[in-house]
Amino acid sequence: MDFYDVVYSRRAIRQYKPDMVPQEILLKIFNAANWAPSGMNMQQWEFIVVSGSKKNQIGESYARFSEKYTADWDDQARRENFLKFARNFGGSPLLIVALTKASKENSMRKMHLESVSAAFENLLLAACAEGLGTCWMTGPLQDEAGIRKILDIGDDKELVALTPIGYPDMTPAAPDRVDPELKAKIRWVE
Ligand SMILES: Cc1cc2nc3c(=O)[nH]c(=O)nc-3n(C[C@H](O)[C@H](O)[C@H](O)COP(=O)(O)O)c2cc1C
């Protein structure tokens, strides 16, 4: 797929087929992530590929957390939908959790987070080029303690994002651009 076709066609996928992603495809995608730019060339990203009972545990923990968080939502159908996605991540066979080095120093922390974000976007675009779906998620990090416990992640790491990954079982419409003609988003200065 042409690079721009990948950029324009990548969507947040929230429903997946149960089929497993072959390991060689996963490694190809991680390799694209591993070629991202990084602050001080530290390449400070790490990924955990989660499946089976550990993935179920993360879903159960996030769903329990979300039940409280959505308790006052009036729209019950929306709430059910949200809780279902929280519990099984749209039926994806895998989750990928992205981590970086933890830092208490603000500018270092920012650099680590941005480096992993660059790698994560490479990963999402490479997955799309391979016909796979993903959904960048930070919502589950609200249940950070639960995820740390389930995956045995220490305080020296910061959780950055996670994504389900698998073959899409939906084709979402592309959301409109807020500023399609880029009149407000860019300021040209001479
Ligand atoms: C930093 C970030 C956090 C996000 N967190 C969530 C999330 O917790 N749950 C979710 O369903 N989608 C999440 N998304 C996906 C966005 O909702 C999605 O990218 C946006 O609606 C645009 O749709 P598109 O990705 O199909 O273009 C997140 C995206 C980003 C970049």
The ligand as an ORCA input file, in Angstrom:
! r2SCAN-3c Opt
* xyz 0 1
  C      -3.769      9.391     22.666
  C      -5.001      8.628     22.197
  C      -5.804      8.006     23.132
  C      -6.921      7.260     22.732
  N      -7.637      6.559     23.674
  C      -8.686      5.806     23.281
  C      -9.368      4.993     24.234
  O      -9.034      4.956     25.406
  N     -10.425      4.268     23.810
  C     -10.799      4.240     22.488
  O     -11.759      3.528     22.163
  N     -10.158      4.999     21.545
  C      -9.115      5.762     21.915
  N      -8.408      6.491     20.978
  C      -8.793      6.408     19.550
  C      -9.507      7.680     19.094
  O     -10.817      7.700     19.638
  C      -9.537      7.713     17.554
  O      -8.214      7.727     17.072
  C     -10.283      8.944     17.059
  O     -11.650      8.846     17.381
  C     -10.147      9.147     15.546
  O     -10.570      7.994     14.841
  P      -9.572      7.252     13.823
  O      -8.422      6.719     14.631
  O     -10.382      6.158     13.198
  O      -9.114      8.260     12.810
  C      -7.279      7.211     21.359
  C      -6.448      7.835     20.414
  C      -5.308      8.517     20.823
  C      -4.389      9.135     19.775
*
